[in-house]
Amino acid sequence: MNIEKEYAPVVLFAYARPEHTLRTVNALKENLLANETELYVFLDYPKKIEHKNDYDAVDAIISELTGFKKVSIIRRSENFGLAKNIMTGVTDVVNEFGKVIVLEDDLVTSKYFLSFMNESLERYKTNKEVWHISGWTYPVDFEIKEDTFAWRAMNCWGWATWEDRWQHFEKNPTELIETFSKQDIKKFNIDSTHNFWKQVEANESGRLNTWAIFWYATIFSNNGLCINPTKTYVQNIGNDGSGENCGAWDIFTSPLASKICDTWVDSFNENTLALKAIKGFFRKTYPNIFIRAFRKFVRLAKA
């Protein structure tokens, strides 16, 4: 008997960027598993009246979407903001299906993206050390033989997880600040090479309202690992100043992966070579751009 394989649903979070959204959905439609994948689009309501025309343009794009097994559109009746839209949307879908693949409206994917994410979800579903699958990875030479690696930090530019991991997600910056030791913060900051902790403090003070840093904190607090590819399956096209939480720089881009992974990590310790390469990337690029990006985040949060 031929039993149809159940692929993870994709949730796409959109707002009022029609050009980015069109590029995102067109790339996703080219994925090898697109016609076997259910797509859920969560369209947030305009925050400002001047966003209404672009919102309507996005609505028109997603209303005409074809090429997927099924398309469901959830139109928010009020402005949720990116963090709330993602937190509630991911929860709703992952609770129904047990697994989920997550995209935002400024992410262009390789045609092998869905293949990689579904294969990873299947391979690691019973391994409770693995909490998160990343589709994007850093533009560095990892100098490792496998096509994937495990490490501590979460990347949110195209990702996937399971219901039994996501159920632990909590956004509570005050509790984190009260419970994380100096040693915890150092490790959270990838051994002091990049200040992720600033985002926790900014959320606690009200200068930011984001979600991803708290998914990372959840994984970190539970000693979880994240699986990354060595070649990226995602490009972020929102680093042009148009995104809610993105600045205008392009140091994160590398060519999209041209094939599915051949070799998969089966040692569930943090890969020291990959960690060294990422630390080098942080040391080289972040001393200046982090300051600019953080100031951008604060301005957007106050807008």
C-alpha positions as CSV (number, residue, x, y, z in Angstrom):
1,M,0.0,0.0,0.0
2,N,1.4,3.4,-1.0
3,I,1.2,5.7,2.1
4,E,1.5,9.4,1.3
5,K,4.4,11.1,3.2
6,E,3.3,13.9,5.5
7,Y,5.6,16.9,4.9
8,A,5.7,19.7,7.4
9,P,3.5,22.7,6.8
10,V,5.1,26.1,6.1
11,V,4.0,29.2,7.9
12,L,4.8,32.5,6.2
13,F,4.6,35.8,8.0
14,A,3.8,38.7,5.8
15,Y,3.1,42.4,6.3
16,A,3.3,45.3,3.8
17,R,6.3,44.5,1.5
18,P,4.8,43.3,-1.8
19,E,8.1,43.2,-3.7
20,H,9.8,41.1,-1.0
21,T,6.8,38.9,-0.6
22,L,6.5,38.2,-4.3
23,R,10.2,37.1,-4.5
24,T,9.7,35.0,-1.3
25,V,6.7,33.0,-2.6
26,N,8.0,32.7,-6.1
27,A,11.2,31.0,-4.8
28,L,9.2,28.8,-2.4
29,K,7.0,27.7,-5.3
30,E,10.1,26.5,-7.1
31,N,11.0,24.1,-4.2
32,L,10.9,20.4,-5.1
33,L,8.3,19.6,-2.5
34,A,6.1,22.8,-2.9
35,N,3.1,21.0,-4.5
36,E,3.1,18.5,-1.6
37,T,3.3,21.2,1.1
38,E,0.5,23.1,2.9
39,L,1.2,26.8,3.2
40,Y,-0.2,29.0,6.0
41,V,0.2,32.8,5.4
42,F,-0.3,35.0,8.5
43,L,-0.9,38.5,7.1
44,D,-0.6,41.2,9.8
45,Y,-2.9,44.3,9.7
46,P,-1.3,47.6,8.8
47,K,0.2,49.5,11.8
48,K,-0.1,52.8,9.9
49,I,-2.6,54.1,7.3
50,E,0.3,54.8,4.9
51,H,1.0,51.0,4.9
52,K,-2.5,50.1,3.6
53,N,-1.7,50.2,-0.1
54,D,1.3,47.9,0.3
55,Y,-0.8,45.7,2.6
56,D,-3.5,45.4,-0.1
57,A,-0.8,44.6,-2.7
58,V,0.5,41.7,-0.5
59,D,-3.0,40.5,0.1
60,A,-3.5,40.3,-3.7
61,I,-0.3,38.4,-4.2
62,I,-1.1,35.7,-1.6
63,S,-4.8,35.5,-2.6
64,E,-3.7,34.3,-6.0
65,L,-1.1,31.8,-4.8
66,T,-1.0,28.4,-6.5
67,G,1.6,25.6,-6.7
68,F,1.1,24.3,-3.1
69,K,-0.9,21.4,-1.8
70,K,-3.1,23.9,0.0
71,V,-2.9,27.6,0.8
72,S,-4.6,29.0,3.9
73,I,-4.6,32.8,4.7
74,I,-5.0,34.1,8.2
75,R,-5.6,37.9,8.0
76,R,-5.2,39.6,11.3
77,S,-8.0,42.0,12.1
78,E,-5.7,44.3,14.0
79,N,-2.0,45.0,14.0
80,F,-0.2,42.2,16.0
81,G,3.4,43.3,15.3
82,L,6.0,40.8,14.1
83,A,6.7,39.2,17.4
84,K,3.1,38.4,18.4
85,N,2.2,37.4,14.9
86,I,5.0,34.8,14.8
87,M,4.6,33.5,18.4
88,T,0.9,32.9,18.0
89,G,1.1,31.7,14.4
90,V,3.8,29.2,15.0
91,T,2.0,27.9,18.1
92,D,-1.3,27.4,16.3
93,V,0.2,25.5,13.4
94,V,2.8,23.4,15.3
95,N,0.1,22.4,17.8
96,E,-2.0,21.0,15.0
97,F,0.7,19.3,12.9
98,G,3.4,18.5,15.4
99,K,6.1,20.1,13.3
100,V,6.4,23.4,11.4
101,I,8.7,25.2,8.9
102,V,8.8,29.0,9.4
103,L,9.5,31.8,6.9
104,E,9.2,35.5,6.8
105,D,8.3,37.7,3.8
106,D,11.9,38.6,3.0
107,L,13.5,35.2,2.7
108,V,14.4,33.7,-0.7
109,T,15.0,29.9,-0.6
110,S,16.9,27.4,-2.6
111,K,14.8,24.9,-4.4
112,Y,16.2,22.3,-2.0
113,F,15.1,24.2,1.1
114,L,11.9,22.2,1.8
115,S,13.8,19.0,1.1
116,F,16.5,19.9,3.7
117,M,14.0,21.0,6.3
118,N,11.8,18.0,6.0
119,E,14.7,15.5,6.0
120,S,16.1,17.2,9.1
121,L,12.8,17.1,10.9
122,E,12.4,13.4,10.2
123,R,16.0,12.5,11.1
124,Y,16.1,14.3,14.4
125,K,12.5,14.1,15.6
126,T,13.2,11.5,18.3
127,N,16.5,13.1,19.3
128,K,15.5,15.4,22.1
129,E,18.9,17.0,22.1
130,V,18.0,18.7,18.9
131,W,15.5,21.6,19.3
132,H,15.8,23.6,16.1
133,I,16.7,23.3,12.4
134,S,18.2,26.4,10.6
135,G,17.9,26.8,6.9
136,W,20.3,29.8,6.8
137,T,23.9,29.6,7.8
138,Y,26.9,32.0,8.1
139,P,28.9,32.9,4.9
140,V,32.1,31.2,6.1
141,D,34.2,28.2,5.3
142,F,33.5,25.8,8.2
143,E,36.3,23.3,7.2
144,I,34.2,20.3,8.3
145,K,33.5,17.2,6.3
146,E,29.8,16.9,7.0
147,D,27.1,19.0,5.2
148,T,25.5,19.8,8.6
149,F,26.7,20.7,12.1
150,A,25.3,21.1,15.6
151,W,25.8,24.1,17.8
152,R,24.2,26.1,20.6
153,A,22.7,29.2,18.8
154,M,19.4,29.6,16.9
155,N,19.2,31.3,13.5
156,C,15.7,32.5,12.5
157,W,16.0,33.1,8.8
158,G,14.1,30.0,7.7
159,W,13.8,27.4,10.5
160,A,11.8,24.5,11.8
161,T,11.0,22.7,15.0
162,W,8.6,20.3,16.7
163,E,5.6,20.7,19.0
164,D,7.3,19.0,21.9
165,R,10.2,21.5,21.8
166,W,8.2,24.6,21.0
167,Q,5.9,24.0,23.9
168,H,8.7,25.2,26.2
169,F,9.0,28.6,24.5
170,E,8.7,31.4,26.9
171,K,9.2,35.2,26.5
172,N,10.2,36.4,30.0
173,P,13.1,38.8,29.9
174,T,12.9,39.7,33.6
175,E,13.2,36.0,34.6
176,L,16.2,35.5,32.3
177,I,18.0,38.6,33.7
178,E,17.3,37.3,37.2
179,T,18.5,33.7,36.6
180,F,21.3,33.9,34.0
181,S,24.8,34.0,35.6
182,K,27.7,35.9,34.2
183,Q,29.0,32.6,32.9
184,D,25.7,31.8,31.3
185,I,25.7,35.2,29.6
186,K,29.2,34.7,28.3
187,K,28.3,31.4,26.8
188,F,25.0,32.8,25.4
189,N,27.1,35.5,23.7
190,I,29.1,32.8,22.0
191,D,31.9,33.1,24.4
192,S,31.7,36.9,24.3
193,T,32.1,37.2,20.6
194,H,28.7,38.7,19.9
195,N,26.3,40.5,22.3
196,F,23.0,38.6,21.9
197,W,22.2,39.4,25.6
198,K,21.6,43.1,24.6
199,Q,18.4,42.0,23.0
200,V,17.1,40.5,26.2
201,E,17.9,43.6,28.1
202,A,16.3,45.8,25.4
203,N,13.1,43.7,25.5
204,E,13.0,44.0,29.3
205,S,13.3,47.8,29.2
206,G,10.7,48.1,26.5
207,R,13.1,49.4,23.8
208,L,12.5,46.3,21.8
209,N,9.6,43.8,21.3
210,T,11.1,40.7,19.6
211,W,10.6,37.0,19.8
212,A,13.7,35.2,18.4
213,I,16.1,35.9,21.2
214,F,13.7,34.2,23.6
215,W,13.5,31.0,21.4
216,Y,17.3,31.0,21.5
217,A,17.1,31.5,25.3
218,T,14.6,28.6,25.6
219,I,16.9,26.3,23.7
220,F,20.0,27.4,25.6
221,S,18.3,27.0,29.0
222,N,17.3,23.4,28.1
223,N,20.8,22.5,26.8
224,G,19.4,22.1,23.3
225,L,21.3,22.0,20.0
226,C,20.5,23.5,16.7
227,I,21.3,21.9,13.3
228,N,22.8,24.1,10.6
229,P,23.8,23.4,7.0
230,T,27.3,24.3,5.9
231,K,25.8,25.8,2.7
232,T,22.9,28.2,3.1
233,Y,19.4,27.3,1.8
234,V,18.1,30.8,2.5
235,Q,19.1,34.4,1.6
236,N,17.7,37.3,3.5
237,I,16.6,40.0,1.0
238,G,15.3,42.3,3.7
239,N,18.6,43.7,4.7
240,D,17.8,46.8,2.7
241,G,16.3,48.9,5.5
242,S,12.7,47.8,4.7
243,G,12.3,45.2,7.4
244,E,10.9,45.7,10.9
245,N,14.0,44.5,12.6
246,C,16.7,44.6,9.9
247,G,19.3,47.2,9.0
248,A,20.8,47.8,5.7
249,W,23.8,45.6,5.2
250,D,24.7,42.6,3.1
251,I,27.5,40.7,4.8
252,F,25.3,37.7,5.6
253,T,24.7,36.6,2.0
254,S,26.3,33.7,0.2
255,P,25.2,31.6,-2.8
256,L,22.2,29.3,-2.2
257,A,22.9,25.6,-1.8
258,S,22.6,23.8,-5.1
259,K,21.9,20.3,-3.7
260,I,20.4,18.5,-0.7
261,C,22.8,17.4,2.0
262,D,24.7,14.2,1.5
263,T,26.2,13.8,5.0
264,W,24.3,14.5,8.2
265,V,25.7,15.1,11.7
266,D,25.3,12.2,14.0
267,S,27.5,13.4,16.9
268,F,25.4,15.5,19.2
269,N,28.1,17.7,20.7
270,E,28.7,21.3,19.5
271,N,31.0,21.2,16.5
272,T,34.2,23.0,17.6
273,L,35.4,23.8,14.1
274,A,32.1,25.3,13.1
275,L,32.0,27.3,16.4
276,K,35.5,28.6,15.7
277,A,34.5,29.7,12.2
278,I,31.4,31.6,13.5
279,K,33.4,33.2,16.3
280,G,35.8,34.5,13.7
281,F,32.9,35.9,11.6
282,F,31.6,37.7,14.7
283,R,35.0,39.1,15.6
284,K,35.6,40.4,12.1
285,T,32.2,41.9,11.3
286,Y,30.2,42.8,14.4
287,P,32.2,45.4,16.3
288,N,30.8,48.1,14.1
289,I,27.6,46.8,12.5
290,F,26.2,45.6,15.8
291,I,26.2,49.2,17.1
292,R,24.4,50.4,13.9
293,A,21.9,47.5,13.9
294,F,21.1,47.9,17.6
295,R,20.4,51.6,17.1
296,K,18.2,50.7,14.1
297,F,16.2,48.2,16.3
298,V,15.6,50.8,18.9
299,R,14.4,53.4,16.4
300,L,12.0,50.9,14.8
301,A,10.7,49.8,18.2
302,K,9.8,53.4,19.0
303,A,8.2,54.1,15.6
